[in-house]
Amino acid sequence: MPLDALSAHGGKAGWDRGDRRTRCSFAGCDVDLATQWVGFQMTEAVEDCRRKFADLVKLNGISSKYIERDTERRILEDGVVRCGLTLEEARGVMRCVADDYDLVFESETDRRIRQVLDKHAGKKGKIGKKQFNQTASILRDFSNDSISEEEARRHIKRIMTDNGWQPKRAGLIPTKRWYRKIET
């Protein structure tokens, strides 16, 4: 049974064994999962746990669409410990819900921003003020404007410090004051 047909049945859980990977469809999204099979149907308890975990992820996204690293870790721990999901299952359900409800994870934005900053830093490992501000704007876009401009600048400064990148001097009298002004 194709996945489109499964999601067309009112969002009920269903399984497709058409390829080597097992795919689950529930709550309107598709997730690759490594799961236990009882015949060809998922047990009601596992299905119930996944739904509860999906609801937990939704609840954490109500207050802010930007989910910080600590919160993400706590949600994953709850999925593994309380719901009995594997780490991969919990991540899959969490990503699925995030896609449906436009939630953004700090770990994902950090990875993407590191790539941008790495490109800007080049061989010398220095980032200019203009590139810094562009990256702050990109971070706000990645987070769907869930974080403020100042928060984005602090976040980028932390990433630069963690990776050993330095600011370039800027201005009429070249200084790094623009970078030192950013509070961490």
C-alpha positions in Angstrom: 0.0 0.0 0.0 1.6 3.3 -1.0 2.2 6.0 1.7 -0.1 8.5 0.0 -3.0 6.0 0.4 -2.1 5.5 4.1 -2.2 9.2 4.9 -5.5 9.6 3.0 -7.2 7.3 5.5 -7.7 10.0 8.1 -4.2 10.1 9.4 -4.4 6.6 10.9 -1.1 4.8 11.4 -0.1 2.4 8.6 3.0 0.6 7.3 4.6 0.2 3.9 7.0 -2.6 3.3 7.7 -1.8 -0.3 11.4 -1.2 0.0 14.1 -2.2 2.4 13.3 0.5 4.9 10.1 0.4 7.0 8.1 3.5 6.8 5.4 4.7 9.2 2.6 7.2 8.4 0.6 8.8 11.1 -0.6 12.3 12.0 -0.2 13.3 8.4 3.6 12.7 8.1 5.9 10.0 7.0 8.8 8.8 9.1 11.5 6.1 8.5 11.5 3.9 11.5 13.2 0.7 12.7 10.4 -0.9 14.6 9.2 -4.2 16.1 6.6 -6.0 14.0 3.9 -8.2 15.2 2.7 -9.8 12.0 2.1 -6.8 9.7 0.5 -4.5 12.2 2.0 -2.2 14.8 0.8 -2.9 18.3 -1.7 -0.4 19.8 0.7 0.4 22.7 3.5 1.5 20.4 1.2 3.5 18.3 -0.2 5.2 21.4 3.3 6.0 22.6 4.2 7.6 19.3 1.1 9.7 19.4 1.8 10.8 22.9 5.3 11.7 22.0 4.2 13.7 19.0 1.8 15.6 21.3 4.7 16.2 23.7 6.7 17.7 20.9 3.7 19.9 19.8 3.3 21.1 23.4 6.9 22.2 23.6 6.5 24.2 20.3 3.4 26.1 21.5 5.4 28.8 23.5 8.1 29.2 20.9 8.7 27.9 17.4 12.5 27.9 18.2 13.4 24.9 20.3 16.7 25.2 22.1 19.3 22.4 22.3 18.5 21.6 26.0 14.8 21.4 25.3 15.4 19.2 22.3 17.6 16.9 24.4 14.9 16.7 27.1 12.2 15.9 24.6 14.3 13.1 23.1 15.0 11.7 26.6 11.3 11.7 27.3 10.6 9.8 24.1 13.3 7.2 24.9 12.6 6.8 28.6 8.9 7.4 29.0 7.6 6.2 25.7 10.1 3.4 25.1 11.0 4.6 21.6 14.5 4.2 20.2 16.5 7.3 19.7 16.1 7.1 15.9 12.3 6.7 16.3 12.1 9.7 18.7 14.2 11.8 16.3 12.0 10.8 13.4 8.8 11.6 15.1 10.2 14.9 16.4 11.4 16.0 12.9 8.1 15.0 11.4 6.1 17.1 13.9 8.6 20.0 13.4 8.0 19.9 9.7 4.3 20.0 10.1 4.2 22.8 12.7 7.2 24.8 11.4 9.3 24.2 14.6 13.0 25.0 14.3 15.7 23.3 16.3 18.8 25.1 17.5 21.0 22.2 16.7 19.8 22.3 13.0 20.3 26.1 12.7 23.7 25.8 14.4 24.9 23.3 11.9 23.7 25.4 8.9 25.2 28.6 10.4 28.5 26.9 11.0 28.6 26.0 7.3 27.9 29.7 6.3 30.5 31.0 8.8 33.1 28.5 7.6 32.6 29.7 4.1 33.0 33.3 5.2 36.0 32.7 7.4 38.1 31.2 4.6 41.7 30.1 5.2 42.5 32.9 7.6 39.6 32.2 9.9 38.4 35.8 10.0 34.9 37.1 9.5 34.1 40.7 8.6 31.4 42.9 10.0 29.3 42.8 6.8 29.5 39.0 6.6 28.7 38.8 10.3 25.5 40.9 9.9 24.5 38.9 6.8 24.9 35.6 8.8 22.8 37.1 11.6 20.1 37.8 9.0 20.4 34.3 7.6 20.1 32.9 11.2 16.9 34.8 11.7 15.5 33.5 8.4 16.5 29.9 9.4 14.6 30.4 12.7 11.5 31.8 11.0 12.2 35.1 12.9 11.7 33.3 16.2 14.7 35.0 17.7 15.6 38.7 17.8 18.4 40.4 16.0 20.5 40.8 19.2 19.9 37.2 20.1 21.0 36.1 16.6 24.2 38.2 17.0 25.0 36.7 20.4 24.4 33.2 19.0 26.7 33.8 16.0 29.4 35.3 18.4 29.2 32.1 20.5 29.6 29.9 17.4 32.6 31.9 16.3 34.2 31.6 19.7 33.5 27.9 19.8 35.1 27.4 16.4 38.1 29.7 16.9 37.1 32.2 14.2 38.1 35.8 14.7 36.5 39.1 13.6 38.1 41.2 11.0 38.9 44.8 11.8 36.5 47.3 10.4 35.9 51.1 10.2 37.9 54.2 9.3 40.4 53.3 12.0 40.1 49.5 11.8 39.1 48.0 15.2 37.1 45.0 16.4 34.9 47.2 18.6 31.8 46.2 16.6 32.5 42.6 17.7 33.3 43.4 21.3 30.1 45.4 21.7 28.1 42.2 21.3 27.2 40.8 24.8 27.5 37.1 25.2 
